[in-house]
Amino acid sequence: MKEQGGPQTVRYQQNMNIIYRICMIAFLASCVSGPASAKDKDFAVAEQLIVVSPQDENGLVVVSGPKGTVRVGPAATAEFTIENRSLKPRRPPAKGVVGGDGSFSARIPGMAGDKIKLRISSLAGGGRGMTFRVPQKPIQAGRLDK
């Protein structure tokens, strides 16, 4: 009795297995990240709520957003990166996760007039970058990049 198939059939089956696995990985990745349209509409930053404090006695400034500053979809989380662009030499940025209520806060070295770069990104996609100046006295910081 003759064996069905041969080396070509085995190779074909191996290739089909690989293609199947790649398709399954792509499908699962799209399920986790959700549709592209949902990413954009679920992510928002209320820039008017963001505050940069003046330098304190330790040479630090606080960059913060109260409850409701960042909005992401129900299954997503967001992270933030804050960097003082005026410091020489440059230091690593402060990083953190935005709270479930949309708030965040971090302390970084800085002084009056320094440029602070803030980037808020949704882990599901989407992000927003903005630049502020450290004020001399306690006021709400104004954006520089508008």
Z-matrix of the N, CA and C atoms (Angstrom, degrees):
N
C 1 1.422
C 2 1.528 1 109.40
N 3 1.277 2 114.91 1 139.08
C 4 1.454 3 120.91 2 -175.75
C 5 1.528 4 110.67 3 -90.83
N 6 1.330 5 117.39 4 137.54
C 7 1.477 6 122.44 5 177.94
C 8 1.516 7 109.30 6 -72.31
N 9 1.317 8 115.81 7 135.25
C 10 1.457 9 118.65 8 178.00
C 11 1.520 10 109.23 9 -78.64
N 12 1.290 11 116.15 10 143.38
C 13 1.453 12 120.31 11 179.43
C 14 1.514 13 110.48 12 79.52
N 15 1.216 14 116.84 13 -164.27
C 16 1.453 15 123.25 14 179.94
C 17 1.503 16 108.22 15 178.01
N 18 1.305 17 117.35 16 -158.79
C 19 1.461 18 119.96 17 -178.99
C 20 1.521 19 112.55 18 -58.60
N 21 1.342 20 117.44 19 -34.13
C 22 1.460 21 119.35 20 -179.94
C 23 1.519 22 111.74 21 -68.33
N 24 1.333 23 118.03 22 -37.92
C 25 1.462 24 121.91 23 -179.97
C 26 1.522 25 110.27 24 -67.67
N 27 1.320 26 117.94 25 -40.29
C 28 1.465 27 122.25 26 178.88
C 29 1.526 28 109.42 27 -64.00
N 30 1.329 29 116.85 28 -44.52
C 31 1.459 30 121.37 29 178.83
C 32 1.531 31 110.49 30 -62.86
N 33 1.334 32 116.38 31 -40.82
C 34 1.468 33 120.90 32 178.07
C 35 1.525 34 110.11 33 -61.43
N 36 1.315 35 117.71 34 -44.31
C 37 1.462 36 121.51 35 -179.79
C 38 1.533 37 110.86 36 -65.15
N 39 1.312 38 117.00 37 -38.72
C 40 1.472 39 120.19 38 177.55
C 41 1.527 40 110.58 39 -64.62
N 42 1.316 41 117.13 40 -42.29
C 43 1.463 42 120.86 41 178.23
C 44 1.518 43 110.75 42 -64.03
N 45 1.322 44 117.40 43 -41.67
C 46 1.465 45 120.83 44 179.02
C 47 1.527 46 110.62 45 -64.56
N 48 1.330 47 117.24 46 -37.49
C 49 1.466 48 121.26 47 175.97
C 50 1.519 49 111.08 48 -61.08
N 51 1.307 50 117.14 49 -43.60
C 52 1.463 51 121.96 50 179.73
C 53 1.524 52 110.04 51 -64.78
N 54 1.327 53 117.12 52 -45.58
C 55 1.464 54 120.90 53 179.07
C 56 1.524 55 110.42 54 -61.70
N 57 1.327 56 116.91 55 -42.71
C 58 1.462 57 121.42 56 178.73
C 59 1.529 58 110.60 57 -59.44
N 60 1.318 59 116.87 58 -45.23
C 61 1.471 60 120.89 59 -179.34
C 62 1.529 61 111.26 60 -64.38
N 63 1.310 62 117.30 61 -42.66
C 64 1.466 63 120.86 62 178.75
C 65 1.526 64 110.31 63 -62.03
N 66 1.333 65 116.48 64 -43.67
C 67 1.470 66 119.71 65 178.76
C 68 1.523 67 111.45 66 -63.79
N 69 1.314 68 117.66 67 -40.08
C 70 1.467 69 121.05 68 179.39
C 71 1.531 70 110.78 69 -65.43
N 72 1.321 71 117.23 70 -41.05
C 73 1.468 72 120.78 71 178.13
C 74 1.524 73 109.96 72 -63.28
N 75 1.339 74 117.20 73 -44.08
C 76 1.463 75 120.59 74 178.98
C 77 1.525 76 110.87 75 -63.74
N 78 1.322 77 117.23 76 -40.06
C 79 1.456 78 121.27 77 178.89
C 80 1.525 79 110.71 78 -63.94
N 81 1.323 80 117.14 79 -47.09
C 82 1.464 81 120.69 80 -179.80
C 83 1.520 82 111.19 81 -64.07
N 84 1.321 83 117.45 82 -38.71
C 85 1.467 84 120.28 83 178.49
C 86 1.525 85 110.61 84 -64.11
N 87 1.317 86 117.91 85 -39.00
C 88 1.459 87 119.67 86 179.15
C 89 1.525 88 111.33 87 -70.63
N 90 1.325 89 117.33 88 -30.25
C 91 1.473 90 120.39 89 177.08
C 92 1.524 91 110.64 90 -68.31
N 93 1.313 92 116.78 91 -40.09
C 94 1.463 93 121.16 92 -178.68
C 95 1.521 94 111.08 93 -69.35
N 96 1.334 95 117.59 94 -44.14
C 97 1.461 96 120.11 95 -175.34
C 98 1.520 97 113.01 96 -82.20
N 99 1.307 98 118.59 97 -20.28
C 100 1.463 99 121.37 98 179.06
C 101 1.513 100 111.30 99 79.82
N 102 1.320 101 117.06 100 171.99
C 103 1.460 102 120.09 101 -179.31
C 104 1.522 103 111.83 102 -69.20
N 105 1.324 104 116.17 103 150.40
C 106 1.469 105 121.07 104 -176.81
C 107 1.522 106 111.91 105 -60.52
N 108 1.313 107 118.06 106 -37.18
C 109 1.461 108 119.52 107 -177.82
C 110 1.520 109 111.81 108 -65.90
N 111 1.344 110 117.17 109 -32.41
C 112 1.463 111 120.13 110 179.82
C 113 1.519 112 110.86 111 -70.03
N 114 1.328 113 117.31 112 -32.35
C 115 1.461 114 120.84 113 -179.36
C 116 1.523 115 110.53 114 -60.39
N 117 1.312 116 116.86 115 -49.91
C 118 1.457 117 121.21 116 -174.52
C 119 1.528 118 112.39 117 -67.94
N 120 1.329 119 117.86 118 -41.95
C 121 1.462 120 118.89 119 -174.89
C 122 1.520 121 112.82 120 -78.20
N 123 1.340 122 118.18 121 -21.05
C 124 1.461 123 120.99 122 -178.32
C 125 1.529 124 113.00 123 -87.02
N 126 1.316 125 117.97 124 -11.94
C 127 1.463 126 121.33 125 -175.74
C 128 1.525 127 109.88 126 -105.62
N 129 1.331 128 116.66 127 127.25
C 130 1.467 129 120.77 128 177.84
C 131 1.523 130 109.55 129 -152.18
N 132 1.333 131 115.80 130 148.45
C 133 1.465 132 122.34 131 177.49
C 134 1.528 133 107.76 132 -125.94
N 135 1.332 134 116.54 133 124.89
C 136 1.469 135 121.80 134 176.33
C 137 1.527 136 107.46 135 -88.22
N 138 1.334 137 116.31 136 85.91
C 139 1.471 138 122.65 137 -173.75
C 140 1.527 139 112.66 138 -58.97
N 141 1.316 140 117.15 139 -32.02
C 142 1.466 141 120.70 140 -177.66
C 143 1.532 142 112.05 141 -65.29
N 144 1.338 143 117.94 142 -15.29
C 145 1.469 144 120.58 143 179.57
C 146 1.538 145 113.05 144 -90.38
N 147 1.326 146 117.67 145 -11.16
C 148 1.462 147 121.50 146 -175.84
C 149 1.526 148 110.12 147 -75.93
N 150 1.337 149 115.62 148 134.29
C 151 1.461 150 121.84 149 -177.39
C 152 1.531 151 109.14 150 -126.24
N 153 1.334 152 115.78 151 137.20
C 154 1.466 153 122.77 152 171.82
C 155 1.521 154 106.20 153 -116.48
N 156 1.328 155 116.09 154 122.33
C 157 1.470 156 120.08 155 -177.39
C 158 1.522 157 110.77 156 -83.41
N 159 1.324 158 117.72 157 160.16
C 160 1.466 159 120.40 158 171.97
C 161 1.535 160 109.44 159 -68.20
N 162 1.309 161 115.36 160 167.41
C 163 1.465 162 121.83 161 178.50
C 164 1.529 163 109.65 162 -61.96
N 165 1.336 164 116.55 163 136.50
C 166 1.466 165 119.72 164 175.58
C 167 1.524 166 109.91 165 -93.64
N 168 1.343 167 117.37 166 -175.98
C 169 1.472 168 121.90 167 -176.81
C 170 1.525 169 113.00 168 -65.70
N 171 1.345 170 117.68 169 -15.21
C 172 1.466 171 121.43 170 178.60
C 173 1.524 172 112.62 171 -97.60
N 174 1.336 173 117.21 172 4.25
C 175 1.461 174 120.79 173 179.81
C 176 1.518 175 113.33 174 80.07
N 177 1.346 176 117.53 175 22.75
C 178 1.458 177 121.71 176 -179.03
C 179 1.519 178 110.84 177 -114.68
N 180 1.332 179 115.83 178 150.62
C 181 1.459 180 121.82 179 172.73
C 182 1.525 181 107.67 180 -119.25
N 183 1.329 182 115.70 181 151.94
C 184 1.463 183 121.15 182 178.56
C 185 1.518 184 108.52 183 -108.01
N 186 1.311 185 115.63 184 128.09
C 187 1.458 186 122.03 185 173.81
C 188 1.521 187 105.46 186 -110.72
N 189 1.338 188 116.48 187 121.98
C 190 1.456 189 118.70 188 -174.32
C 191 1.517 190 112.41 189 -146.12
N 192 1.302 191 113.87 190 157.86
C 193 1.452 192 122.51 191 173.76
C 194 1.517 193 106.82 192 -135.20
N 195 1.328 194 118.75 193 125.40
C 196 1.457 195 120.57 194 -179.02
C 197 1.537 196 111.50 195 -72.82
N 198 1.293 197 115.02 196 179.47
C 199 1.460 198 122.65 197 177.86
C 200 1.535 199 109.98 198 -48.92
N 201 1.328 200 116.23 199 131.04
C 202 1.460 201 120.89 200 178.64
C 203 1.514 202 115.66 201 90.94
N 204 1.324 203 118.35 202 0.23
C 205 1.468 204 120.42 203 -179.51
C 206 1.523 205 111.32 204 -68.19
N 207 1.332 206 117.35 205 -41.51
C 208 1.468 207 121.82 206 -178.38
C 209 1.528 208 108.44 207 -115.12
N 210 1.319 209 115.72 208 132.19
C 211 1.466 210 120.75 209 177.18
C 212 1.520 211 108.21 210 -122.33
N 213 1.324 212 115.49 211 126.98
C 214 1.467 213 121.75 212 175.17
C 215 1.516 214 108.39 213 -127.90
N 216 1.311 215 115.88 214 168.61
C 217 1.464 216 120.45 215 179.66
C 218 1.511 217 111.64 216 -63.26
N 219 1.332 218 116.87 217 168.80
C 220 1.457 219 121.57 218 -175.05
C 221 1.527 220 114.68 219 -62.23
N 222 1.326 221 117.64 220 -29.88
C 223 1.460 222 119.69 221 -177.93
C 224 1.522 223 112.70 222 -104.61
N 225 1.333 224 117.72 223 10.67
C 226 1.465 225 120.78 224 -174.89
C 227 1.520 226 111.12 225 -112.16
N 228 1.314 227 115.00 226 160.67
C 229 1.458 228 121.88 227 172.20
C 230 1.518 229 107.36 228 -128.87
N 231 1.325 230 116.08 229 165.04
C 232 1.465 231 120.24 230 -179.81
C 233 1.521 232 108.93 231 -129.25
N 234 1.313 233 115.22 232 155.56
C 235 1.458 234 121.26 233 176.36
C 236 1.517 235 108.46 234 -128.93
N 237 1.339 236 115.78 235 160.07
C 238 1.457 237 119.81 236 179.88
C 239 1.521 238 110.16 237 -130.75
N 240 1.338 239 114.54 238 153.88
C 241 1.456 240 122.87 239 175.57
C 242 1.522 241 106.29 240 -132.76
N 243 1.335 242 116.52 241 129.88
C 244 1.464 243 121.43 242 -179.86
C 245 1.523 244 108.12 243 -125.80
N 246 1.336 245 115.51 244 129.03
C 247 1.464 246 120.23 245 -177.23
C 248 1.522 247 110.04 246 -136.60
N 249 1.324 248 116.53 247 136.43
C 250 1.464 249 121.72 248 173.39
C 251 1.524 250 107.26 249 -87.57
N 252 1.333 251 116.67 250 108.42
C 253 1.462 252 121.82 251 -177.12
C 254 1.521 253 112.82 252 -77.89
N 255 1.333 254 117.70 253 -10.33
C 256 1.467 255 120.96 254 -177.40
C 257 1.518 256 112.84 255 -90.94
N 258 1.321 257 118.36 256 -14.94
C 259 1.469 258 120.82 257 -177.23
C 260 1.520 259 111.19 258 -72.18
N 261 1.303 260 115.08 259 137.05
C 262 1.469 261 122.26 260 174.35
C 263 1.513 262 107.48 261 -129.01
N 264 1.292 263 122.28 262 123.65
C 265 1.464 264 126.35 263 -6.13
C 266 1.531 265 110.64 264 -70.57
N 267 1.321 266 114.83 265 158.78
C 268 1.468 267 120.67 266 -179.54
C 269 1.523 268 110.28 267 -65.10
N 270 1.317 269 114.78 268 147.99
C 271 1.462 270 121.63 269 177.05
C 272 1.513 271 108.77 270 -115.63
N 273 1.342 272 117.10 271 158.10
C 274 1.467 273 118.98 272 177.71
C 275 1.533 274 110.05 273 -60.59
N 276 1.323 275 117.49 274 145.01
C 277 1.464 276 120.17 275 -179.75
C 278 1.526 277 112.10 276 -71.28
N 279 1.326 278 116.08 277 156.68
C 280 1.462 279 121.34 278 172.37
C 281 1.521 280 106.65 279 -81.11
N 282 1.322 281 116.85 280 138.21
C 283 1.460 282 121.21 281 -179.54
C 284 1.509 283 109.07 282 -131.32
N 285 1.321 284 115.52 283 151.57
C 286 1.448 285 119.65 284 177.25
C 287 1.512 286 111.23 285 -168.91
N 288 1.321 287 114.90 286 178.03
C 289 1.453 288 122.29 287 179.65
C 290 1.524 289 108.34 288 -107.17
N 291 1.311 290 116.40 289 134.10
C 292 1.458 291 121.74 290 177.14
C 293 1.525 292 108.26 291 -68.39
N 294 1.324 293 116.32 292 136.60
C 295 1.463 294 121.05 293 -179.86
C 296 1.515 295 112.11 294 -64.22
N 297 1.310 296 115.91 295 160.42
C 298 1.454 297 121.59 296 179.40
C 299 1.519 298 113.26 297 -59.88
N 300 1.340 299 116.40 298 -23.33
C 301 1.469 300 120.86 299 178.67
C 302 1.528 301 112.60 300 -90.02
N 303 1.362 302 116.73 301 3.85
C 304 1.464 303 120.69 302 178.21
C 305 1.519 304 114.51 303 88.91
N 306 1.332 305 117.69 304 10.52
C 307 1.468 306 120.59 305 -179.14
C 308 1.534 307 110.74 306 -99.77
N 309 1.333 308 115.37 307 159.66
C 310 1.463 309 121.95 308 175.17
C 311 1.516 310 108.64 309 -155.45
N 312 1.321 311 116.21 310 160.64
C 313 1.461 312 121.42 311 177.44
C 314 1.519 313 109.20 312 -164.15
N 315 1.321 314 115.93 313 140.90
C 316 1.464 315 121.00 314 176.10
C 317 1.519 316 109.13 315 -153.78
N 318 1.333 317 115.48 316 150.32
C 319 1.464 318 122.14 317 176.74
C 320 1.517 319 108.27 318 -110.35
N 321 1.339 320 115.44 319 132.63
C 322 1.461 321 121.11 320 177.91
C 323 1.519 322 108.98 321 -137.97
N 324 1.339 323 116.98 322 156.56
C 325 1.465 324 119.83 323 176.64
C 326 1.526 325 110.34 324 -63.91
N 327 1.337 326 116.03 325 139.23
C 328 1.456 327 119.73 326 178.16
C 329 1.515 328 111.84 327 179.54
N 330 1.332 329 114.76 328 168.16
C 331 1.453 330 121.15 329 177.89
C 332 1.519 331 109.08 330 -146.88
N 333 1.318 332 116.67 331 170.54
C 334 1.463 333 121.87 332 -176.81
C 335 1.526 334 111.15 333 -51.94
N 336 1.314 335 116.20 334 132.94
C 337 1.455 336 121.96 335 178.06
C 338 1.524 337 115.13 336 91.94
N 339 1.328 338 118.49 337 -13.40
C 340 1.468 339 120.28 338 -179.82
C 341 1.523 340 110.90 339 -66.50
N 342 1.352 341 115.45 340 148.65
C 343 1.464 342 121.83 341 176.13
C 344 1.526 343 108.97 342 -90.66
N 345 1.327 344 115.62 343 125.48
C 346 1.456 345 122.02 344 -179.88
C 347 1.524 346 108.26 345 -111.56
N 348 1.321 347 116.34 346 122.83
C 349 1.467 348 122.08 347 178.51
C 350 1.527 349 108.17 348 -99.76
N 351 1.319 350 116.39 349 123.57
C 352 1.463 351 123.31 350 179.35
C 353 1.515 352 108.10 351 -117.06
N 354 1.318 353 116.37 352 130.25
C 355 1.475 354 122.15 353 176.16
C 356 1.520 355 107.30 354 -127.42
N 357 1.328 356 116.58 355 124.43
C 358 1.458 357 122.31 356 176.91
C 359 1.525 358 106.83 357 -116.91
N 360 1.336 359 116.25 358 126.74
C 361 1.462 360 121.14 359 -176.53
C 362 1.511 361 110.53 360 -129.55
N 363 1.324 362 115.56 361 137.56
C 364 1.457 363 121.53 362 172.85
C 365 1.518 364 107.36 363 -83.33
N 366 1.315 365 117.50 364 136.03
C 367 1.455 366 119.96 365 179.05
C 368 1.524 367 111.19 366 -69.76
N 369 1.327 368 118.28 367 -15.73
C 370 1.464 369 122.47 368 176.90
C 371 1.525 370 111.19 369 -88.27
N 372 1.308 371 117.74 370 -5.71
C 373 1.462 372 121.85 371 -178.64
C 374 1.511 373 110.56 372 123.45
N 375 1.292 374 116.19 373 151.83
C 376 1.468 375 120.80 374 -178.97
C 377 1.511 376 110.23 375 94.56
N 378 1.286 377 115.72 376 151.43
C 379 1.456 378 120.61 377 -180.00
C 380 1.507 379 110.62 378 -170.86
N 381 1.309 380 114.91 379 165.58
C 382 1.466 381 121.19 380 -177.77
C 383 1.510 382 108.67 381 -144.92
N 384 1.317 383 117.12 382 131.48
C 385 1.452 384 122.27 383 175.83
C 386 1.517 385 109.89 384 -116.23
N 387 1.312 386 116.79 385 143.24
C 388 1.468 387 121.17 386 178.40
C 389 1.522 388 109.04 387 -150.97
N 390 1.329 389 116.06 388 155.84
C 391 1.457 390 122.17 389 -179.34
C 392 1.522 391 109.43 390 -123.07
N 393 1.336 392 116.05 391 136.31
C 394 1.465 393 122.89 392 179.74
C 395 1.520 394 109.39 393 -127.10
N 396 1.313 395 116.52 394 162.23
C 397 1.471 396 122.54 395 172.32
C 398 1.515 397 108.84 396 -110.26
N 399 1.345 398 115.88 397 140.44
C 400 1.468 399 120.37 398 177.48
C 401 1.529 400 108.09 399 -72.22
N 402 1.337 401 116.71 400 125.26
C 403 1.475 402 119.51 401 -179.27
C 404 1.524 403 111.52 402 -78.17
N 405 1.348 404 116.59 403 163.11
C 406 1.462 405 121.09 404 176.15
C 407 1.514 406 111.12 405 -82.27
N 408 1.321 407 116.71 406 -32.26
C 409 1.460 408 120.72 407 177.96
C 410 1.524 409 108.67 408 -129.89
N 411 1.318 410 118.20 409 162.28
C 412 1.466 411 120.59 410 -175.57
C 413 1.529 412 113.25 411 -61.85
N 414 1.343 413 115.07 412 107.18
C 415 1.462 414 122.14 413 173.20
C 416 1.522 415 106.96 414 -145.79
N 417 1.299 416 116.49 415 168.32
C 418 1.454 417 119.54 416 174.79
C 419 1.528 418 107.25 417 -77.00
N 420 1.325 419 116.68 418 128.91
C 421 1.457 420 121.67 419 -177.20
C 422 1.514 421 110.62 420 -68.79
N 423 1.319 422 116.30 421 146.07
C 424 1.460 423 121.41 422 176.29
C 425 1.515 424 110.30 423 -103.18
N 426 1.315 425 116.37 424 146.27
C 427 1.468 426 120.53 425 178.97
C 428 1.510 427 110.39 426 -68.43
N 429 1.313 428 115.55 427 144.99
C 430 1.470 429 121.63 428 176.80
C 431 1.513 430 111.97 429 -97.38
N 432 1.324 431 117.06 430 -25.26
C 433 1.456 432 120.74 431 -170.85
C 434 1.515 433 114.27 432 -98.80
N 435 1.316 434 118.95 433 25.24
C 436 1.470 435 121.56 434 176.42
C 437 1.488 436 110.33 435 -97.35
